[in-house]
Amino acid sequence: MTKVLIIDDDNQRTREICSEIKKDNLDIEVASNKHDALTKMTHTQFDLVILDIMLPEIDGIEILKQM
């Protein structure tokens, strides 16, 4: 099964994305902050990451660099 990580602090947008991609029967995990995102990426290999560039603690570009 394809694993997807959504990193976004906007709960409404996250729900909308999940609603759309759940139709494709994907395994979805969500992180709303830097700590959760980096922890999940350390413990799980994802096939796709949907990343908000403008996060409050760290911008998405920095998360990409750490990936």
Secondary structure as the mmCIF struct_conf table of DSSP 4:
data_model
#
loop_
_struct_conf.conf_type_id
_struct_conf.id
_struct_conf.beg_label_comp_id
_struct_conf.beg_label_asym_id
_struct_conf.beg_label_seq_id
_struct_conf.end_label_comp_id
_struct_conf.end_label_asym_id
_struct_conf.end_label_seq_id
STRN STRN1 LYS A 3 ILE A 7
BEND BEND1 ASP A 9 ASP A 9
HELX_RH_AL_P HELX_RH_AL_P1 ASN A 11 ILE A 21
HELX_RH_3T_P HELX_RH_3T_P1 LYS A 22 ASP A 24
TURN_TY1_P TURN_TY1_P1 ASN A 25 ASN A 25
STRN STRN2 ASP A 27 ALA A 31
BEND BEND2 ASN A 33 ASN A 33
HELX_RH_AL_P HELX_RH_AL_P2 LYS A 34 HIS A 43
BEND BEND3 ASP A 47 ASP A 47
STRN STRN3 LEU A 48 LEU A 51
BEND BEND4 ILE A 53 ILE A 53
BEND BEND5 PRO A 56 ILE A 58
HELX_RH_AL_P HELX_RH_AL_P3 GLY A 60 GLN A 66
#
